[in-house]
Amino acid sequence: MDKRNLLDYNFSDLYIDTNHNFFITDENYVNSLKKVIPEDREEFYNALTSIPHQESSYSVCYKGIFFRCEHIVSLGGPMYCLRRQPVEVPSIYNLGFDYRFVQYMLSLSSLSGLIIWAGSTGSGKTTAISALLAEYLKLEGGFAYTIEDPAEMPLEKEYSAFNGSIGVCKQTEVIDDNWGAPLKSALRSHPRYILIGEIRTPEAAQQCLRAAISGHLVLTTIHANSITDAFTSLVKYAAYNMSEASAYDILSRGILGIVKQDLVGIAPNRHPALETLFANPDPNKGCQVRSIIRSTKLNLGTAIESQAIKLAQGISLF
């Protein structure tokens, strides 16, 4: 008989049905599940259900491991879908990215503006943006403030920076979909970096754009299938609280870069495939990308292709 506890199993996703049955991802088959009966099943279930929450999405820490939880009310009753988070944020150097891309992303660490990481569900965008923030803290030190719904990666700790200074990250979660209050708290805390969790509400979009032109380096993710879709979605969310023209104008002034990520191949050997677009980081110089965004006509294909060639050849983008 299997005597393992839940954390002894190798899995990324966990599903708990209305009868408290546990199903985990089956590493032997693509998109398949297998049923497990860990010895601490009831202990974990009690920990999961004892956390007070008003939103369907929340996080739970069990024996030092964080899980992102989605609480679903099905026809048969409550069930849970959980994503197991790593013990520590992986190094951005270990995520399969081209070194020239990584070096460019790291070159943005001392600037202010907005970096967006887009992709579909499970494409690795949260892992990537978290790894980037962690590397910034290792490079520059300083204070980072995250606003998430819910918190996903274990970023909250002290970092020893290469320049001899210290970096500190504080993670917070949104309550009652109120993105304004934590952002106000973040700005009052004078952070060097602000990470805003996945943009999926008008309030989050508006506050993200506001923060991007406030002198901070803001990192965020958004669900989108292309760079154009990402910009369009962000603006349409923000336009609930401002005009689309204003949203495009703020975006054009704040944007530093956007990364669209997919994971290709078969698990566990999947690797990232990227599409990128960057704005000139020098605000005193003209920038085709900023001009196109400001025009609201997102004909970005030529700029994306041109920058991809330059990046691959190691040529300066601007």
C-alpha positions as CSV (number, residue, x, y, z in Angstrom):
1,M,0.0,0.0,0.0
2,D,1.3,3.5,-0.9
3,K,2.3,5.3,2.3
4,R,3.2,8.6,0.8
5,N,2.0,12.0,1.9
6,L,0.7,14.5,-0.7
7,L,4.0,16.5,-1.1
8,D,5.9,13.2,-1.8
9,Y,4.2,12.9,-5.1
10,N,5.6,14.5,-8.2
11,F,2.8,16.8,-9.7
12,S,2.1,20.3,-10.8
13,D,-1.7,20.3,-10.7
14,L,-4.1,18.8,-8.1
15,Y,-7.9,18.3,-8.5
16,I,-10.2,17.5,-5.6
17,D,-13.7,16.5,-6.5
18,T,-16.9,16.7,-4.4
19,N,-16.2,13.4,-2.7
20,H,-12.7,14.5,-1.6
21,N,-11.0,12.3,-4.2
22,F,-7.5,13.5,-5.1
23,F,-6.3,13.5,-8.8
24,I,-2.9,14.7,-9.9
25,T,-1.2,15.2,-13.3
26,D,0.1,11.9,-14.7
27,E,3.7,12.4,-15.9
28,N,3.4,9.3,-18.1
29,Y,0.7,10.7,-20.4
30,V,0.0,14.1,-21.9
31,N,-3.1,15.8,-20.4
32,S,-3.9,12.8,-18.2
33,L,-4.7,12.4,-14.5
34,K,-4.3,9.7,-12.0
35,K,-6.0,9.1,-8.6
36,V,-3.9,9.1,-5.4
37,I,-4.7,8.5,-1.8
38,P,-2.1,10.3,0.3
39,E,-1.9,9.5,4.0
40,D,-2.5,13.2,4.9
41,R,-5.4,13.7,2.5
42,E,-7.8,14.8,5.2
43,E,-5.2,17.0,6.8
44,F,-4.6,18.8,3.5
45,Y,-8.3,19.1,2.8
46,N,-9.0,20.6,6.2
47,A,-6.2,23.1,5.7
48,L,-7.6,24.0,2.3
49,T,-11.1,24.5,3.5
50,S,-10.3,26.3,6.7
51,I,-8.9,29.4,5.0
52,P,-11.5,32.2,4.9
53,H,-11.9,33.6,1.4
54,Q,-14.4,35.7,-0.5
55,E,-13.0,35.2,-3.9
56,S,-12.9,31.9,-5.9
57,S,-9.1,32.3,-6.3
58,Y,-6.9,32.2,-3.3
59,S,-3.6,30.8,-2.1
60,V,-2.9,28.2,0.6
61,C,0.4,27.3,2.3
62,Y,0.7,23.7,3.3
63,K,3.9,22.5,5.1
64,G,5.9,25.4,3.5
65,I,4.6,24.8,0.0
66,F,2.2,27.4,-1.6
67,F,-0.7,26.3,-3.8
68,R,-2.8,28.5,-6.0
69,C,-6.4,27.4,-5.5
70,E,-9.5,27.9,-7.6
71,H,-12.7,27.0,-5.7
72,I,-15.4,25.8,-8.0
73,V,-19.1,25.1,-7.1
74,S,-20.1,22.4,-9.5
75,L,-23.5,20.7,-9.9
76,G,-22.4,18.1,-7.4
77,G,-21.0,20.5,-4.8
78,P,-17.6,22.3,-4.1
79,M,-14.4,21.1,-5.8
80,Y,-10.9,22.5,-6.0
81,C,-8.3,23.0,-8.7
82,L,-4.8,23.7,-7.4
83,R,-1.4,24.6,-8.9
84,R,1.6,23.6,-6.8
85,Q,4.2,26.4,-6.6
86,P,8.0,25.8,-6.5
87,V,9.9,26.0,-3.2
88,E,11.8,28.9,-4.7
89,V,11.6,31.1,-7.7
90,P,13.7,29.6,-10.5
91,S,16.6,31.5,-12.0
92,I,15.7,33.3,-15.2
93,Y,18.9,31.8,-16.7
94,N,17.3,28.3,-16.2
95,L,14.0,28.9,-18.1
96,G,15.3,28.2,-21.6
97,F,15.5,31.7,-22.9
98,D,18.1,33.0,-25.4
99,Y,20.9,34.7,-23.5
100,R,20.6,37.9,-25.7
101,F,16.9,38.2,-24.7
102,V,17.8,37.7,-21.0
103,Q,20.5,40.3,-21.2
104,Y,18.2,42.9,-22.7
105,M,15.5,42.3,-20.1
106,L,18.1,42.7,-17.4
107,S,19.3,46.0,-19.0
108,L,15.9,47.4,-18.1
109,S,16.3,47.0,-14.4
110,S,17.3,50.6,-13.6
111,L,14.5,52.2,-15.7
112,S,10.9,53.1,-15.0
113,G,7.9,52.0,-17.0
114,L,5.9,48.9,-17.8
115,I,6.9,45.4,-18.7
116,I,4.1,43.0,-19.8
117,W,4.4,39.2,-20.0
118,A,1.5,37.8,-22.0
119,G,0.4,34.2,-22.8
120,S,-2.3,31.6,-22.4
121,T,-3.1,29.7,-19.3
122,G,-0.1,27.5,-18.3
123,S,2.3,29.2,-20.6
124,G,4.8,30.0,-17.9
125,K,4.2,33.8,-17.8
126,T,3.9,34.1,-14.0
127,T,7.1,32.0,-13.5
128,A,9.0,34.1,-16.0
129,I,7.9,37.5,-14.7
130,S,8.6,36.4,-11.1
131,A,12.1,35.1,-12.1
132,L,12.7,38.5,-13.8
133,L,11.7,40.4,-10.6
134,A,13.9,38.2,-8.4
135,E,16.9,38.8,-10.7
136,Y,16.3,42.6,-10.6
137,L,16.5,42.4,-6.8
138,K,19.7,40.4,-7.1
139,L,21.2,42.9,-9.5
140,E,20.0,46.2,-8.0
141,G,18.7,45.5,-4.5
142,G,15.9,47.8,-3.4
143,F,12.3,47.3,-2.3
144,A,9.7,45.4,-4.4
145,Y,6.0,45.3,-3.7
146,T,3.7,42.8,-5.3
147,I,-0.1,43.1,-5.7
148,E,-1.6,39.7,-6.6
149,D,-4.9,37.8,-6.8
150,P,-3.8,35.5,-5.4
151,A,0.0,35.4,-4.6
152,E,1.6,32.6,-6.5
153,M,5.5,32.5,-6.4
154,P,7.5,32.6,-3.2
155,L,9.1,36.1,-3.8
156,E,8.8,37.5,-0.2
157,K,12.3,37.4,1.3
158,E,15.6,39.2,1.5
159,Y,18.0,39.2,-1.5
160,S,21.7,39.8,-1.4
161,A,22.5,42.0,-4.4
162,F,25.6,41.7,-6.6
163,N,26.4,45.3,-5.9
164,G,26.6,44.7,-2.2
165,S,23.2,46.1,-1.3
166,I,20.1,44.3,-0.1
167,G,16.8,43.6,-1.9
168,V,13.5,43.0,-0.1
169,C,10.2,41.9,-1.5
170,K,6.7,42.3,0.1
171,Q,3.9,40.3,-1.3
172,T,0.2,41.3,-0.8
173,E,-3.1,40.0,-2.0
174,V,-6.1,41.9,-3.4
175,I,-9.2,41.8,-1.2
176,D,-12.7,42.2,-2.7
177,D,-11.3,43.1,-6.1
178,N,-10.0,46.4,-4.7
179,W,-6.8,47.0,-6.6
180,G,-6.7,50.7,-5.7
181,A,-6.0,50.3,-2.0
182,P,-2.9,48.1,-2.3
183,L,-1.5,50.2,-5.1
184,K,-1.9,53.3,-2.9
185,S,-0.1,51.5,-0.1
186,A,2.6,50.4,-2.6
187,L,3.2,53.9,-3.8
188,R,3.4,55.2,-0.3
189,S,6.0,52.5,0.5
190,H,8.3,54.0,-2.2
191,P,9.1,50.6,-3.9
192,R,11.7,50.4,-6.7
193,Y,9.6,47.6,-8.4
194,I,5.9,46.9,-8.4
195,L,4.6,43.5,-9.7
196,I,0.8,43.6,-10.4
197,G,-0.7,40.1,-10.8
198,E,-2.6,39.1,-14.0
199,I,-4.7,41.9,-15.5
200,R,-8.2,40.6,-15.6
201,T,-10.3,43.5,-14.2
202,P,-10.8,47.1,-15.2
203,E,-9.5,48.3,-11.8
204,A,-6.3,46.3,-12.2
205,A,-5.7,47.6,-15.7
206,Q,-6.3,51.2,-14.7
207,Q,-4.0,51.0,-11.7
208,C,-1.3,49.2,-13.7
209,L,-1.2,52.1,-16.3
210,R,-1.2,54.6,-13.5
211,A,1.7,52.9,-11.8
212,A,3.6,52.6,-15.1
213,I,4.0,56.4,-15.4
214,S,4.7,57.1,-11.7
215,G,8.4,56.6,-11.8
216,H,8.5,52.9,-10.9
217,L,9.4,49.8,-12.9
218,V,6.1,47.9,-13.1
219,L,5.8,44.2,-14.1
220,T,2.6,42.5,-14.9
221,T,1.0,39.5,-16.8
222,I,-2.1,39.3,-19.0
223,H,-3.9,36.5,-20.8
224,A,-3.5,37.0,-24.5
225,N,-2.7,35.1,-27.7
226,S,-0.6,37.8,-29.3
227,I,1.1,41.1,-28.6
228,T,-1.6,43.0,-30.3
229,D,-4.3,41.1,-28.3
230,A,-2.4,41.9,-25.1
231,F,-2.4,45.7,-25.8
232,T,-6.0,45.6,-26.9
233,S,-7.2,43.7,-23.8
234,L,-5.3,46.0,-21.4
235,V,-6.8,49.1,-23.0
236,K,-10.3,47.7,-23.2
237,Y,-10.1,46.8,-19.5
238,A,-8.8,50.3,-18.6
239,A,-11.4,52.0,-20.8
240,Y,-14.1,51.1,-18.3
241,N,-12.7,53.9,-16.1
242,M,-11.2,56.2,-18.8
243,S,-11.4,56.8,-22.5
244,E,-9.6,54.4,-24.9
245,A,-7.6,57.3,-26.3
246,S,-6.4,58.2,-22.8
247,A,-5.5,54.5,-22.1
248,Y,-3.6,54.2,-25.3
249,D,-1.7,57.5,-24.6
250,I,-0.7,56.3,-21.1
251,L,0.3,52.9,-22.4
252,S,2.4,54.6,-25.1
253,R,4.2,56.7,-22.5
254,G,4.7,53.9,-20.0
255,I,5.5,50.8,-22.0
256,L,9.1,49.5,-22.0
257,G,8.5,46.0,-23.5
258,I,6.1,43.2,-23.9
259,V,6.8,39.4,-24.2
260,K,4.3,36.9,-25.6
261,Q,5.2,33.4,-24.4
262,D,4.1,29.9,-25.4
263,L,5.4,26.6,-24.2
264,V,6.1,24.2,-27.1
265,G,7.0,20.5,-27.1
266,I,5.8,17.7,-24.9
267,A,6.1,17.7,-21.1
268,P,8.5,17.5,-19.3
269,N,10.7,18.7,-22.2
270,R,8.7,21.8,-23.2
271,H,10.5,25.0,-23.9
272,P,9.5,28.7,-24.3
273,A,8.8,30.3,-27.7
274,L,8.8,34.1,-27.5
275,E,7.5,37.0,-29.5
276,T,8.8,40.4,-28.2
277,L,8.4,44.1,-28.8
278,F,10.3,46.9,-27.0
279,A,9.9,50.7,-26.9
280,N,12.9,53.0,-26.9
281,P,13.9,53.3,-23.2
282,D,15.1,56.9,-23.8
283,P,12.0,59.0,-23.5
284,N,13.8,62.0,-25.1
285,K,14.2,60.1,-28.4
286,G,11.6,59.3,-31.0
287,C,10.1,55.8,-31.0
288,Q,8.1,54.1,-33.7
289,V,6.5,51.7,-31.2
290,R,5.2,54.4,-28.9
291,S,3.9,56.4,-31.9
292,I,2.0,53.3,-33.2
293,I,0.4,52.6,-29.8
294,R,-0.5,56.3,-29.4
295,S,-2.2,56.2,-32.8
296,T,-4.5,53.3,-31.6
297,K,-3.9,51.5,-34.9
298,L,-1.8,48.6,-33.7
299,N,0.0,47.7,-37.0
300,L,3.0,46.2,-35.1
301,G,4.0,43.3,-37.3
302,T,6.9,45.1,-39.1
303,A,8.4,46.4,-35.8
304,I,8.1,43.0,-34.1
305,E,9.9,41.3,-37.1
306,S,12.6,43.9,-37.3
307,Q,13.4,43.8,-33.6
308,A,13.5,40.0,-33.6
309,I,16.1,40.0,-36.3
310,K,18.2,42.6,-34.5
311,L,17.9,40.8,-31.2
312,A,19.0,37.5,-32.8
313,Q,22.0,39.1,-34.4
314,G,23.0,41.0,-31.3
315,I,22.4,44.4,-32.9
316,S,21.3,47.3,-30.8
317,L,17.5,47.7,-31.0
318,F,17.6,51.5,-30.8
